[in-house]
Amino acid sequence: MRAAVPVRLLSSGALAGCVAAASCATGAPAPLALAYGLPDPAVVTYFAGDTLSVQINALGQPLELRVGSTAEYGVSYERSGDGLTVTLAVRSLEIDVSLPMVEPMRIDEAIVEGDLVLALDRRGEVTILESPDVEEAASAFFAGPMIAHSLFPGLPGTAVQPGDSWVDTVAFQDDGDTGESSQRSITTYTVIGDTQVEGRSLLEIGFEGTSEMRQTMALQGAEIEQATDMEVVGRVLWDMRRGVMFERETISTGTGTVRVALAPMPLPTRVESRSRVRLALP
């Protein structure tokens, strides 16, 4: 199994939590840090849903590629030194792909063999240790590093209060048997405050940023090169008591180009996507 090695750089600003404030009452319990630790229980389930639309201007003729997916992931945590080892198993997966001028594709969990295993530190730095084997026809739509970073956003590792913010930079490259992809994103997170969802007290964190994606892939026998620059906005809901992400919602819009063998030049594209990952309730 191949292993991609992503790099995450995290810088914090204005993270003056009560733990460091001179005005804290003597003997008062220190506030919880916004950081990764061993959750209780140490096995959780996430449900994910995504929609993607790529609108292509093919020399004046509009074309559209659409992808919709749903997934269920089983995620288990173990202590490892100062961090965690996380194992993600794909319990179910359904991907529907609608391509211009060809038959639609439907993909399920049978295309994935093995688990995604990663090392995670308290601030969310991710290193992929093992990646599952993915069938050639579906490798463009199932990428381990992208899944890992959607489930484990960067955190400051300290106590926070409303208005605190930090910047998270993620860069990774994944070279597969049928293509390669790279992504670099810069995201600013800002603490909004406490919120209630179905009786649970959660910390709401808003975010915005940019993402640059480059991809070369083989799709139904044709080689495709794609480059996209995106604007990204969304929110994270964090369960401070359990120490896990409860929900992440993301909206991405952008423009780019796609190059195919039959076109004499790169074709302009407009990309829109929505994604949501949510912890299964016990």
DANOR-V615461 format. One line per field, one symbol per residue. ss: DSSP state (2 for helix, 1 for strand, 0 for the rest). burial: 1 if it has 24 or more other C-alpha atoms within 12 Angstrom, else 0. A space follows every 50 residues. Layout:
ss = ???
burial = ???
//
This chain:
ss = 00000011111110000222000000000000000000000011111111 11111111001111111111111111111100111111111111111100 00001111222110011111000001111100110222000002222222 20000000000000111111111110001111111111111111111001 11111111111111111110011111111111111111100001111111 11111111110000001111111111111000
burial = 00111111111100111000000000000000111111100001111111 11111110000001111111111111110000011111111111111100 00000011101100111111111111111111111011111111111111 11111111111001111111111111011111111111111000000000 01111111111111111110000111111111111111110111111111 11111111100000001111111111111000
//
